[in-house]
């Protein structure tokens, strides 16, 4: 939520800030702004709307010209999107950009008012921090930042400039992610590495409470106590191309096409001699045998990957798995103890509710395992064990390739756990692993159904509402299909267990209402087909996603998407593809902003 950037160096600062913010727009895109030192004075430009609106405004009114500054792209938390609520926000001598939330901003505002500070322009919590910094500023920026850090509560990262410290940018991280990029004679701050990858692959990861000072093209660091610290310089393992559209119209479709490679890169290092081997992630067969209960906790799409994980782990390893939504789990006083494993799945590794669950699990003494895409993210660093998914940067707000690799990790875990527990023998484990190895190629074949999905999506664009149905693994999968479709097409959609329809929901079916049935599990096919016929008899337009060999009455489906076959248990990895393509093309056909759906942001770092 919200992206922040900063720059100090020889380039045109406004251009660098805008270019870096373009890569962070996935974090929020309801307003944007920059502050740049121009001839020793802080000049601010900001605007409601997309970054392009800010650029247009600067083209008309002039852009600040200089070599040091900060920038912001916003997902509103306090105060509606407006010019005035856009960042940067200023006190008299201090200007800041902020990602995250300040929980005690009301108390601080009262403190400021009680001390004759009443000049508030916006409704934001950020402005309160700018004013508080200004209140305490005595000419020593780091001391002032440290003082303020002791008074504000919440999860946040800040980029700060002080009017009397030209050409210098200060940054601090408390929870919300922040990196400091180091180029040749130039330094950057950013909420995420892809923002600056065009300029440098080298970066420092700020830890909780650390302050960075960017000056004369390089960065120095100190901790919360003001002590200077040395930090390890890291190098990003991806390049600019991974963060660009590479000839595709949108990131979402590019990322759908990247899935075969992402799966291959994720599973290959975890398979040795034909068997799953997660030891590089600190997971041994003994560890996997030792848990009584498994909890998979996550949000949104990542939680849906957990749903598939539950079906597969329970089926193969015969261990009880509870899947829960992180924002629910954290407040329901869950029964957790030392014998339990809590698996947190997260693309960003920064999701506030998922992080809270991780802390709760640790408090209760449970072992924690993170399945995370972003290297060095909080959830990855703070878990006992971590399996990185190697999807590369996922830029589209709607997750596709990250979900796919999360599924692949669920399978690796299930296979290794089932074998470790003696629930499957070596031959079966090898067979399943060999099937998993085949998935990249079969996903590729499923992607070649793109034009079929594009055509069928034209049948969805006029719908107000639709249903996704399935049984067993297909039901788990249909949850993701439904979420994907609704978030990018804005068509109301629900996923329903096919057998549950008759208990109420079937009353929603009217003439022409689309019902998408996922029917990849042969043993359940007949039953799902009966449910499809029931809705069709009541006027529904039915679309069936099934394997290429599935046999059922032709008149059950108005449209059929036949996908290549693989072992039944692995079918979710293949059936996911047409669901993503249906969502993508429905959104494109409706003229929506596919990569940045309304009201959303990637990386949800507030509760
Ligand atoms: C939907 C989507 C979200 C995320 C959810 C969790 O396409 O991307 O539902 O899955 O916000 O985010 P992470 O995985 O970063 O914890």
Boltz pocket constraint, residues with backbone or C-beta under 6 A from the ligand:
constraints:
  - pocket:
      binder: B
      contacts: [[A, 299], [A, 300], [A, 301], [A, 302], [A, 303], [A, 345], [A, 346], [A, 347], [A, 348], [A, 349], [A, 350], [A, 351], [A, 354], [A, 397], [A, 398], [A, 399], [A, 400], [A, 484], [A, 487], [A, 601], [A, 603], [A, 604]]
      max_distance: 6.0
